Amino acid sequence: MITQQYGKDFQDFKQENIMMRVKPLFVASLSMAMIGCASVMPGGERTNPAPVVNEGGETETVTQPATGTSGAIFDPLGDPAQPLDSPDPLLKQRIFHFEFDDSSLRPADFAALRAHARYLNTHPRQRVLIAGHADERGSREYNIALGERRAVAVRQFFAAEGVHPTQTDVISYGEEVPLNRAQNAAAWSENRRAQLYYSQP
């Protein structure tokens, strides 16, 4: 009856009114879905970007590792055990541990670090990301700085062995990505580390 009385004008008004109510809801729903999808790892938990500082002082952004529902660590930096085209067994060691509140490299790790330096020197197109970590004791800010000092210590060792600065990048995760989630001395010792990630040349 109303449609017949007011004709096309009423139909136009009715459609515009519905669209004005539905459109904001649709846009809001779509935005929330996009935000959710953009930052969820396969395990279902969100991640935050972490800055990577290269030798030139430039920063890049990578996705920070997150733990999935199973407790396993999903590492978007790649497989830390990615095989390299070298038979040297020392290259299998990609994790280097540190003493409490210290960023000094252990002499026991020098042979493996030299093997990595030799590999980088003979593969000038190869790059490596050095990720520094700390145990959970101390403030988040302090542990980020400590993780960075540990990663930089490895980079400086490589530089002293002749590795070109453009082949190495450093990042710190502080206490955020533990290898062992227990809260005891053995776990803390395992979590204080620098870890190497080779990129595809």
Backbone hydrogen bonds, N-H to C=O, Kabsch-Sander energy under -0.5 kcal/mol:
donor,donor_aa,acceptor,acceptor_aa,energy
5,Q,1,M,-2.1
6,Y,2,I,-2.8
7,G,3,T,-2.1
9,D,6,Y,-0.9
10,F,6,Y,-0.6
10,F,7,G,-0.5
11,Q,7,G,-1.4
12,D,8,K,-2.7
13,F,9,D,-2.3
14,K,10,F,-2.8
15,Q,11,Q,-2.4
16,E,12,D,-2.4
17,N,13,F,-2.4
18,I,14,K,-2.1
19,M,15,Q,-2.4
20,M,16,E,-2.3
21,R,17,N,-1.3
22,V,18,I,-2.6
23,K,19,M,-2.7
25,L,21,R,-0.7
26,F,22,V,-2.5
27,V,23,K,-2.7
28,A,24,P,-2.5
29,S,25,L,-2.4
30,L,26,F,-2.6
31,S,27,V,-2.4
32,M,28,A,-2.2
33,A,29,S,-2.2
34,M,30,L,-2.3
35,I,31,S,-2.4
36,G,32,M,-2.4
37,C,33,A,-2.4
38,A,34,M,-2.1
39,S,35,I,-0.8
39,S,36,G,-0.6
40,V,37,C,-0.9
41,M,39,S,-0.5
41,M,45,E,-2.1
44,G,41,M,-2.2
47,T,39,S,-1.4
50,A,62,V,-2.4
52,V,60,E,-3.1
53,V,170,V,-2.0
54,N,52,V,-0.6
54,N,58,E,-2.5
55,E,168,T,-0.8
57,G,54,N,-2.3
60,E,52,V,-2.4
62,V,50,A,-1.9
64,Q,48,N,-1.3
66,A,74,F,-1.2
68,G,72,A,-2.1
69,T,43,G,-1.0
71,G,68,G,-1.4
74,F,66,A,-2.3
74,F,72,A,-0.6
75,D,73,I,-0.7
78,G,75,D,-1.8
82,Q,79,D,-1.8
86,S,84,L,-2.4
91,L,88,D,-1.5
92,K,89,P,-1.6
93,Q,90,L,-1.3
94,R,92,K,-0.8
96,F,194,A,-2.5
98,F,192,R,-1.6
102,D,99,E,-1.4
109,D,106,R,-2.1
110,F,107,P,-1.4
113,L,109,D,-2.5
114,R,110,F,-2.8
115,A,111,A,-1.9
116,H,112,A,-2.0
117,A,113,L,-2.3
118,R,114,R,-2.7
119,Y,115,A,-2.2
120,L,116,H,-2.5
121,N,117,A,-2.5
122,T,118,R,-2.0
123,H,119,Y,-0.7
123,H,120,L,-0.6
126,Q,123,H,-2.2
128,V,167,Q,-3.0
129,L,197,Y,-3.0
130,I,169,D,-3.1
131,A,129,L,-0.6
131,A,195,Q,-3.0
132,G,130,I,-0.5
132,G,171,I,-3.0
133,H,193,R,-2.8
134,A,174,G,-3.0
143,N,139,S,-2.4
144,I,140,R,-2.0
145,A,141,E,-2.0
146,L,142,Y,-2.6
147,G,143,N,-2.6
148,E,144,I,-1.9
149,R,145,A,-2.2
150,R,146,L,-2.0
151,A,147,G,-2.1
152,V,148,E,-2.7
153,A,149,R,-1.9
154,V,150,R,-1.5
155,R,151,A,-2.1
156,Q,152,V,-2.9
157,F,153,A,-1.8
158,F,154,V,-2.4
159,A,155,R,-2.5
160,A,156,Q,-2.3
161,E,157,F,-1.2
162,G,159,A,-1.7
163,V,158,F,-2.5
167,Q,164,H,-2.2
168,T,165,P,-1.3
169,D,128,V,-1.9
170,V,53,V,-2.0
171,I,130,I,-2.1
173,Y,132,G,-2.8
174,G,132,G,-0.7
176,E,173,Y,-2.4
184,N,182,A,-0.6
188,W,184,N,-2.6
189,S,185,A,-2.2
190,E,186,A,-1.7
191,N,187,A,-1.9
192,R,188,W,-1.2
193,R,133,H,-0.5
193,R,191,N,-1.1
194,A,96,F,-2.0
195,Q,131,A,-2.7
196,L,94,R,-2.2
197,Y,129,L,-2.2
199,S,127,R,-2.2
